[in-house]
Amino acid sequence: MRAAVVREFNQDLSIENVPSPSCPENGVVLEVAACGICRSDFHGWVGGHPKVSNGSILGHEYCGTVVEAGASAKHNVGDRLIAPFILGCGDCPACQTGASNTCEKSVVPGFGSPGAYAEFVAVPFDHNLVHLPDTLSPALAAGLGCRVTTAWHALTDRANVRVGEWVAVHGTGGIGLSALLLAKMLGARVVVVDVVDEKLTHAKGLGADAIVNAQRDNVVQAIQDLTDGGAQVSIEALGIEATTNASVECLATLGRHVHIGMPSGDGMMNINMRAIYSKQLAFYGTRGMPSWKYPSLLGMIERGDVDLSPMLDREVNLSDASAELRAMSGPTPPGTAVITNFSS
């Protein structure tokens, strides 16, 4: 099969013919219909993730059709499925209590096992996968596995966003745009922060109540002025020290910071603990979403409760993945890129 393989960090992915994956006994092999290109992939591509090395195949936001099913698989050949990026084992205490996104035995394709920058991907623990609605295009569905699900879990289970609250979103990549659209659906007011005017204008057009350019403005002061004292919830969607501190410092007393952005390297940061202490803030980490929440989220999308189509900006070839990753080293255009052609 054709796959885009990491050979050297910060260098173009190598388009190679590699062996097709073997089918897990407790899972399936999917023919990949679409795979999102995520900033988490970028962290792996530049050498910032311990489970990405020479020979790795990235890609954790994917959907596709079952072409082979293991003896213990829950799905059948021909099923069209969406995959959460964290595949919980289903048997451990975390999975049994509904927190499969915290499973210590979980598998994440693209980080430790071959991912979906390829024509086929092996998916163990296929009980995590759910059927792809006919009304949802593969290109849009691919982004649900990381960006939308992570944002939804952050806003609902972690931050418990309430109607009328101010939510600050730091970063307007896939996570940031998802958080904006979903927070508006929940009845919140949203202020979006970025360094690219084009992306801020895009966010404004998608319903952001206010925008702040971090290159020109004092982010903390601007948000406190806009929100009359600080946001109740702040979403950090980049994983860097500057935005983490801005997210913490822009909050009102008793506010809730939710950290979504994956930190690169050793993950160490200097954080303003005085702000957390003095304002009695809550600091939440979050990663992914339990797979059992998928049907309710898909139902909202199918009913038209939220329109996530603005997230998708462009469909690209497998050979274009390197250029998309390289572009993440600097300001990127609005929207996200999804691989939908794996033959070129």
Secondary structure, 3 states (H helix, E strand, C coil): CEEEECCCCCCCCEEEECCCCCCCCCCEEEEEEEEECCHHHHHHHCCCCCCCCCCCECCCCEEEEEEEECCCCCCCCCCEEECCCCECCCCCHHHHCCCHHHCCCCECECCCECCCCECEEEECCHHHCEECCCCCCHHHHHHHHCHHHHHHHHHHHHCCCCCCCEEEEECCCHHHHHHHHHHHHCCCEEEEEECCHHHHHHHHHCCCCEEEECCCCCHHHHHHHHCCCCEEEEEECCCCHHHHHHHHHCEEEEEEEEECCCCCCCCCCCCCHHHHHHCCCEEEECCCCCHHHHHHHHHHHHHCCCCCHHHEEEEEEHHHHHHHHHHCCCCCCCCEEEEEECCC
